[in-house]
Amino acid sequence: MNVAELVGRTLAELGVGAAFGVVGSGNFVATNGLRAGGVRFVAARHEGGAASMADAYARMSGQVSVLSLHQGVGLTNALTGITEAAKSRTPMIVLTADTAASSVLSNFRIDQDALGTAVGAVPERVHSAATAVADTVRAYRTAWQQRRTVLLSLPLDVQAQEAPEAVSLPEIAGPSPIRPDAEAVAKLADLLAEARRPVFIAGRGARASAAPLRGLAEISGALLATSAVAHGLFHDDPFAVGIAGGFSSPRAADLIGDADLVIGWGCALNMWTTRHGTLLGPDARLVQVDVDQAALGAHRPIDLGVVGDVTSTAADVHAELDRRGHSAGRQRISAGTRWNDVPYNDLSGGGRIDPRTLSRRLDEILPAERVVSIDSGNFMGYPSAYLSVPDGNGFCFTQAFQCVGLGLGTAIGAALARPDRLPVLGVGDGGFHMALSELETAVRLKIPLVVIVYNDAAYGAEIHHFGDADMTTVRFPDTDIAAIGRGFGCDGVTVRSAEDLGAVTEWLGGPRDAPLVVDAKIADDGGSWWLAEAFRH
């Protein structure tokens, strides 16, 4: 066995989940080492797609994923997806070949460590046969315990070295709970005891903490909201108002804006979640709870910052309020916090369907047990706000780098992590065309993926942002996206009215042995509400 195979087998033994990538000469042996160790490998058609698959798989499965790449060009092709993962603190190992130290004139030679650092990944490398296992364990430990994306470079000359005798691997525990200090717990309990209209906003760091947050909200009288990335965490809770931020319905925005205390639980409280601060009442006190001290107050001034994990902090504050005998009542929220319940003027007609009508009808048609993935673009508020999800693991929102084109890879990774649910992708025509090659991957894997293409034959954000300017550069001829899907082996349907969605119902009743591409020719919405809000600042 050589070092390349040893590294792959070591990662497998450490317990990584699925691996994704495009195999070239530089990562061929290491990839087969992963496979020999029992790790499923999914061959993508492009490294960028593979990166998004690995990112989504880790988010939805709770396991460290692996992205396997060729040196140089394989890494640069995957760089956008790696950046998204790094910014989202996705526990992922980018196992990439690297040129030998002596190959100073190699076409593939770049400074891979610097590239990783530049996009927020943690650079590591396998230095020698003698250190190969320790180097791999260190990379896995960082990814798993610190929730980081790690770039593990494996130089070709080191790969070829004979592997040392097998050694036993350490048991590597997951992230340790971080309990808040008693003073911070008391201060947060004081604020909750004084508050009359508290609101909790749960973010990425709270996705495993729904139960303790519900319990604390009940005793403190708080309403529950989430950031977009944690959508679904409080599904069907009578005291939940949905997503906080640009996707908030008017009723939800009013309830959040009326709060006298807002607590962000594992939530950045950034410009999107707070609508540049306009979603928060002028006199509302603001609190953040996070395991990372640097995150506290990074986006907005706060009245209290608490260093601690969400579960431990919620439990300790709950115990403190219990000790004081505090209990606050709250009223159930009347209907109207969901966009699906908000009246609107249907713009359907002339061969175009209103994106709200499309989204609302699909929410009714598609099975409730679903995992929804979202690409980026002008359309994205519609599937995010109108398609309900069963829990916090039903929504995969890769928007930390805000890049168009990651959606299809994201949906495939999420589908593989949650095969018990129907995978659904919301994507614009721009993002669909960017990632088109991965349709073949979905067909090859027989993923029953519903691809909803909000097709306005344009880059809609620019159309609505720049008003009366020359739009030649951002408008395109309308393409038959359903036919493109069929060309890859998908089922395809064109939707111009609500009646056309009967074809989706027919597909759901069939074998679902190939993806369904829905080419929805959408009416001009005049600029989506959430994007209009963003562009005002």
N, C-alpha and C positions, 0 to 999 in steps of 0.2 A: 504494500500500500504506500502511495506517496502522500505528500502533505495536502494536496488538493482534495483527495478523497477523504483524508482524515478530518479536515475542516468540515466538510459536508456531513460526515457521520457524527462528528461532535455536536454540531448544531441539532441534528436529529435527536441525539440522545439527551440533549438539554431540554427538549420539548417544544421546539418551534412548531407552529402550525403549517399551513400550506406554503409552498414556494411558487413564485411566478417569475417569468423572465423570457428572454430570447437567448437561445444557446448559440454560442460561437466557439471558436477554438479555445479562447482564453478561459471560459467558464464551463467547458464540457465535462471535465472530470469532476470538478467540485459539485456540479449539479447532479451527476450520477451518484456521487457520494451521499447527497441528501436523499435521493430516491432509494438507494440501497439501505439507508437507515429507516425507511418507512415513511418519509415525508412526501406528500402528494405534490407533484410539480405540474403547473399549468403553463403550457407554452402559449405565449401571446404572439400577436403579429407585429407588434412594435413595442420597444422598451418603455415608451411613455404610457401605453395602455397597461403594460405589466406593472408599472409603478403604482398606478391608480388601483389596480386590482389588489396588490399587496397591502396598500394603505387601507382600503375598505375592508379587506378580510380581517386585518388586525382590529379595526374599530368594532366590527360586528361580532367577532368570535371571542375576543378577550385573550387571544394568544399572540405571541410574537410571530410576525410573518417574515418571510425572506424574499428579497428581490435579487435574482441572480443575473449578472451582467458581464458582458465582454469588456475588456479594458478600453479606456479612451472613448471611442465612439458610442459604445453601449451605454456608458455612464452619461455622456452628454445628451444622448437621446432621451434618457429617463429623468433628466434633471428637474423638469417642471413638476412632475409627480412627486419626486423626492422632496422638493421644496414645500409642497403642500403638506406632506407627511410630517416634515420637520417642524413646520409652523404649528401644526396641530398636535404636537407631542405624541405622535403615533409610535408605539413600540414596534419597530421594524428594523431588520438588519439588511442593509444593502451589501450583498456579497459580490464584490466586483474584482475581476482580475486587474492586474496592473503590470506595466512593463517592468522588465528586469532593471535593476539599478545600473547595469552596464550598458543598457540599450539606449544611449543618450540621443541617438538619431532616429529612433523608431517613429514611424508615422503616428502611432497611437500614444506617444508620450505626452502627458499633461501632468500638472500638479494636482493629483486627485485629492490629496488631503486639503489643499487650499480651496478646491472647488466645494468639497463637503462643508467646510467651515463657512464659506461664503453664503450658503443657503440655509445654515442653521443645523446641519447634521453634525454628529460627533465623529470626527475622523479617528479610526483605529486601523491597524494593519497587522498582518501575520509577518513576524520578523524573521523567523527561522524554523527549522524542523524542531529544534529543542524547545522553542517557546510556543509552538503552534496551538497546542491545546489551551495553554494559559491565555494566549492572545484572544482566542475564540471565546473562552469563558468570560473574559473581561468585557468583550463586546456584547455578549448576551446579557450579562449582569446589568450593564448600563441601559440597554434597551428595555429590559423587563422591570427593573427596580426604579429607574428614573423616568420611565416612559419617554424615551428618546429614540429618534431615528439615527442609527449608527451606520456609518460608511466603513465597512471592513474591507480593506484592500488586500489582495492576495497576489503578490508579484509572481511572474511566471517562473523565475529561477527558483524561488522558494517552493512553489507548487511542485516542482519536479523532484525535490529532495526526498530521500527515503524517510518515511514516517518512523518516529520512535515507537517503542513498544507501547501497547495500550495502557492507559492509566485510568484509575477510577475518577469519575467526575463528581464535583461537590453538588449537594442539593441546594438549589438557588431559590430562595423564597421570593415571593412577590413583594410589591411595595409595602413597607411597614406603616401601620397607622401612626398618624401624628396628632397627638392630643393637644388641644389648646391649653394654655396656662389658666389657672384658676381666676386670676384677675380679669383676663379677657372674657371668660365665661360669665363672670358676674356683671361686667359692663354690658355685655350683649343682653343678658337677662334683664338688666335695668331698662334698656331701651325698649325691649319687647313689652315689659310691664307698663311702661309709660305710653306706648303707642296705642292709638285707637283704630288705625286703618293700615296695619302692616301688610306688605307684599313681599313674598319670597320669589327671587328669580334664580332658578337652577340652571347651571351651565354644564359644560363638558365634564368638569370635575365632580359633578353630582350624579352622573348617570347610573351609578350603582347605589344611590342613597335615597331612592323614592320613599321607602317606608319610614325611615327616621324623620325625613322632612315633612311627610304627611302628619306624623305624630306631633311634631313640634308646632306645625301650623294649627292643628286642632286645639292645642292647649293655649296658644298665643293669639288665636283669632286671625291668623294670616291667610290671605289669598295666595294661590300658587300660580306661578308663571315659569316659563323656561326661555332660555336663549334659543335661537333657531337650531343649533346643533343638538340640543337636548329635547327637541320636539317629541311629544308622545310620552314623556316621563310620567305625567299625571293624567293620562288618558282616562276620560270618563269620571274624573273626580268632580263632584258637584261644586267644589270651591276653586277650580282651576279656570284661568282665563285664557290659556293658550300661550302663543309665542309673544314675547316682549320685543318690541322694536319695530322695524319697518314693516313686518308682516302682521302686526297687531290689527285686529278689527277696530272700528271706531269705539265700540263698547268696551273692549279690553283696554284700549288706550286711555279711555276715561277713568276706568277703575285703577289702573296703574298710576295715572297722573294725580289721582285723588289720595294716594297713599301718603301717610306722614312718616313712614319708615319703610325703606326698601333695602333688602338684604340680598346681595349677590352671593350665591353658594357655588363655589368653583366656577365662577362666571366673571369674565373680564370687565363687564359693564362698559363695553366699548361703544363707539359711535353708532354701530348698527343696532345694538341691543337697547340703547337709550335714545335713539333718534337724535344723536348729537346733543343729548341732554334735554331736549324739548319734551321727552316723554315723562320726565320726572317733575313733580311739583316743586315750585320754588322754595318751599319750606321743608321739604322732605329730608329727613336724615338718611344718610347713605352708609351702609356697612358692607364690607367684603370679607368673605371667608375663603382662604386658599392655602394650599400647602406650600406655595412659593411666595416668600415674603416680598420679592421684587414685583409681584403682580398686584400687590395691594396699593390702590391709588394710582396705578400706572396710567389709566385713561381719564379718570375723573377724581376730583378731590373727595375724600371720604371722611366721615365722622369717626369711624372705628374700623380698624383692620385687625383681623384675627388670623393668626397662623395656625392652621390645623386642617385635617381632612374633614370632609363634609359630614360623614357618618359619625365620627367621634365628637365633633363640635355640636351637631344637632342633639346627640344623645346627652352630652354634658349640660347643655343649656336647658334641655327638657327636664333633666333631673333637678337642676337648680330652681326652675319655676315650680316644679312639684314640691320641692322643699319649702318654698315660700307660700305654697297654697294658692298660687296664681292660676286662674283659668278664665279665658275670655271667650265670649260667644261670638258668633259670626252668622251672617245670613247667607243662605244659598244664593248663588248668582242667577238672576233671571236670564232667560234666553237672549241670544244676540251676541255672545262673545265669539262665535264662530262665523267666519266669512260666509259659510254655506247658508247662514240664516239671514244675511244682509240683503235687502231688496236691491235690485239694479235694473237698469234699462238694457235689455238684451240687444246687442249689436249684430246678432246673426242675420245673414241675408246676403244675396248676391254671390252665392257660392263660398261664403266664409262663415265660420262658426265663432261666436264670442268665446274667448278663452275661459271665461267664468262658467259659461254654460257647459263647455267641454269638460272642465275640471269637476264641476258639481255632479254631472251625470256619471262620469267615470268613478267618482267616489261611491256612488250608489251601485254601480255595476260590478266593480272589482271586489273580490273577497276581502273581508276585513283583516284576515291574517296576511299581511303584506309587509315587504320591506321596500321603502321608497328611497330612491337615490335621485339627486338633483344635480344637473349641470349648472353652469353659470350663464347669466344673460338676462335680457329684458323680460323674458317669460317667467323667470324662476319663482316669482311670488305665487303664481297660480297653483302649481302642484304642491308647493310648500304649505300654503294656507288652506287649500281646499281638499287635499287628499289626507284623510285621517290615517293614523297609524296606531297599532295596538299598544305600544309601549316605547320606552326609550331606545330599544334595539330595533325599532321599525323604521328608523329614519337615518340615512347616511348623507351627511351634508358636508361635502369637501369644498369649503369656501375660504379657508384661511389665506390662500394665495389668490383667490378670486379669479381663477383662470377658466376661460371657456374651453371646452373640449375634454375635460376629465370625466364626464358623466358616464360614458359607456363602460369604460374600464372600472369605474366605481361600482356600477350596477352589477357587473360580473363578479367582482370580488365579494360584494355583499350577498349575492345570491349563493355563492359557494359556502359562505360562512353560515347562512341561514337557509338550508335547503327545505326546511319545513314551511316556508312562507313563499307567497307569490312575489317574485321580484318585479318592481315597477321603476321605470326610469322616466323622469321629466327632463326633456332636452330641447333646445332650440335647433333650428335648421343649421345654424352656424356651427354649433358644437357637434351636431350629428355628423356633418361632413368632415370635420376635423378628425374624428375618431373612427371613421367608417370601417377601417380594416378590422377592428375588433368584432364586427358583426360575425365574421367567419368563426372567431373563437367561441362566441355564444352558440352558434349553430353546431359547431363540432362537439361542444360539451352538452348539447341538447338541453340548454337552460330555457325554461319556460318564461322568458323575459318579455314583459310588455314595455315596448319603447314608444312613449308618447312624444311625438315631435311637434312642438308648437311652431308651425311653419309660416313665417311671414316673409320669406324670401329676402331677408335682410339681416343686418346687425342692428336689431331694434333699439338698443340703448343709444346708439349714435344717432339714429333717425330722430328719436324724440328729444335728445339732448341738444342737438345743434340746429333745431328749428328749420329755418328757411334756407339753410346753406345748401350748396350743391351736394347731393347725396349719391352721385354716380359711384363713388368708391365703396359704398356700404349697401347698395341694392344689387340684387342678382336675379337672373331669370329663374322663374319657378321651376323646380325640378320634381320629377315624379318619384318621391321618396319611397312610396309603397312599392313601386317597381324595382327600385334599387334593393330594397329589403328582400323581395322575392328572388332577385338575382343571386343573393348570398345564401338562399335556402330558407329564408324566413317566410312566414305568412305576412301579407301586406294588405292594408286597407286604407283607402283615402276617405277622409271625413270632412264634409262640408256643412253638415247639419247634424242635429241631435239624432235624427232618424238613422243616419249612417252608422251610429254606434251599435246598432244591432249586430253588426259583424263581430264586434268585440265579444258580445254575449255568446255568439256562436262558437268563437274560438275557445272561450272559457269552458264550454260544454264538450269540447273535443279532447283529443289525447294530449294536447299542449307539448308536443315533442319537438317543437321548433319555436323560436321567438316570434312575437307578433310586432310588426312595425306599423304604428298608427300615424299616417301622414295627415295631420290635422291642419287644414288651411284656415288660419285664424284671422279674425277681423282685427282691424287696427284699433287698439285700445287707447290711443292718444298718449301712450306712455304709462307704464304700469305704476300703480300708486306708490309702491315702496321705492321705486327708482326715482320717481319725481321727488319724493322726500329726500333721498340721498343727494340729488343734484341741486337741491336748494342750498346746500352748505358747501 
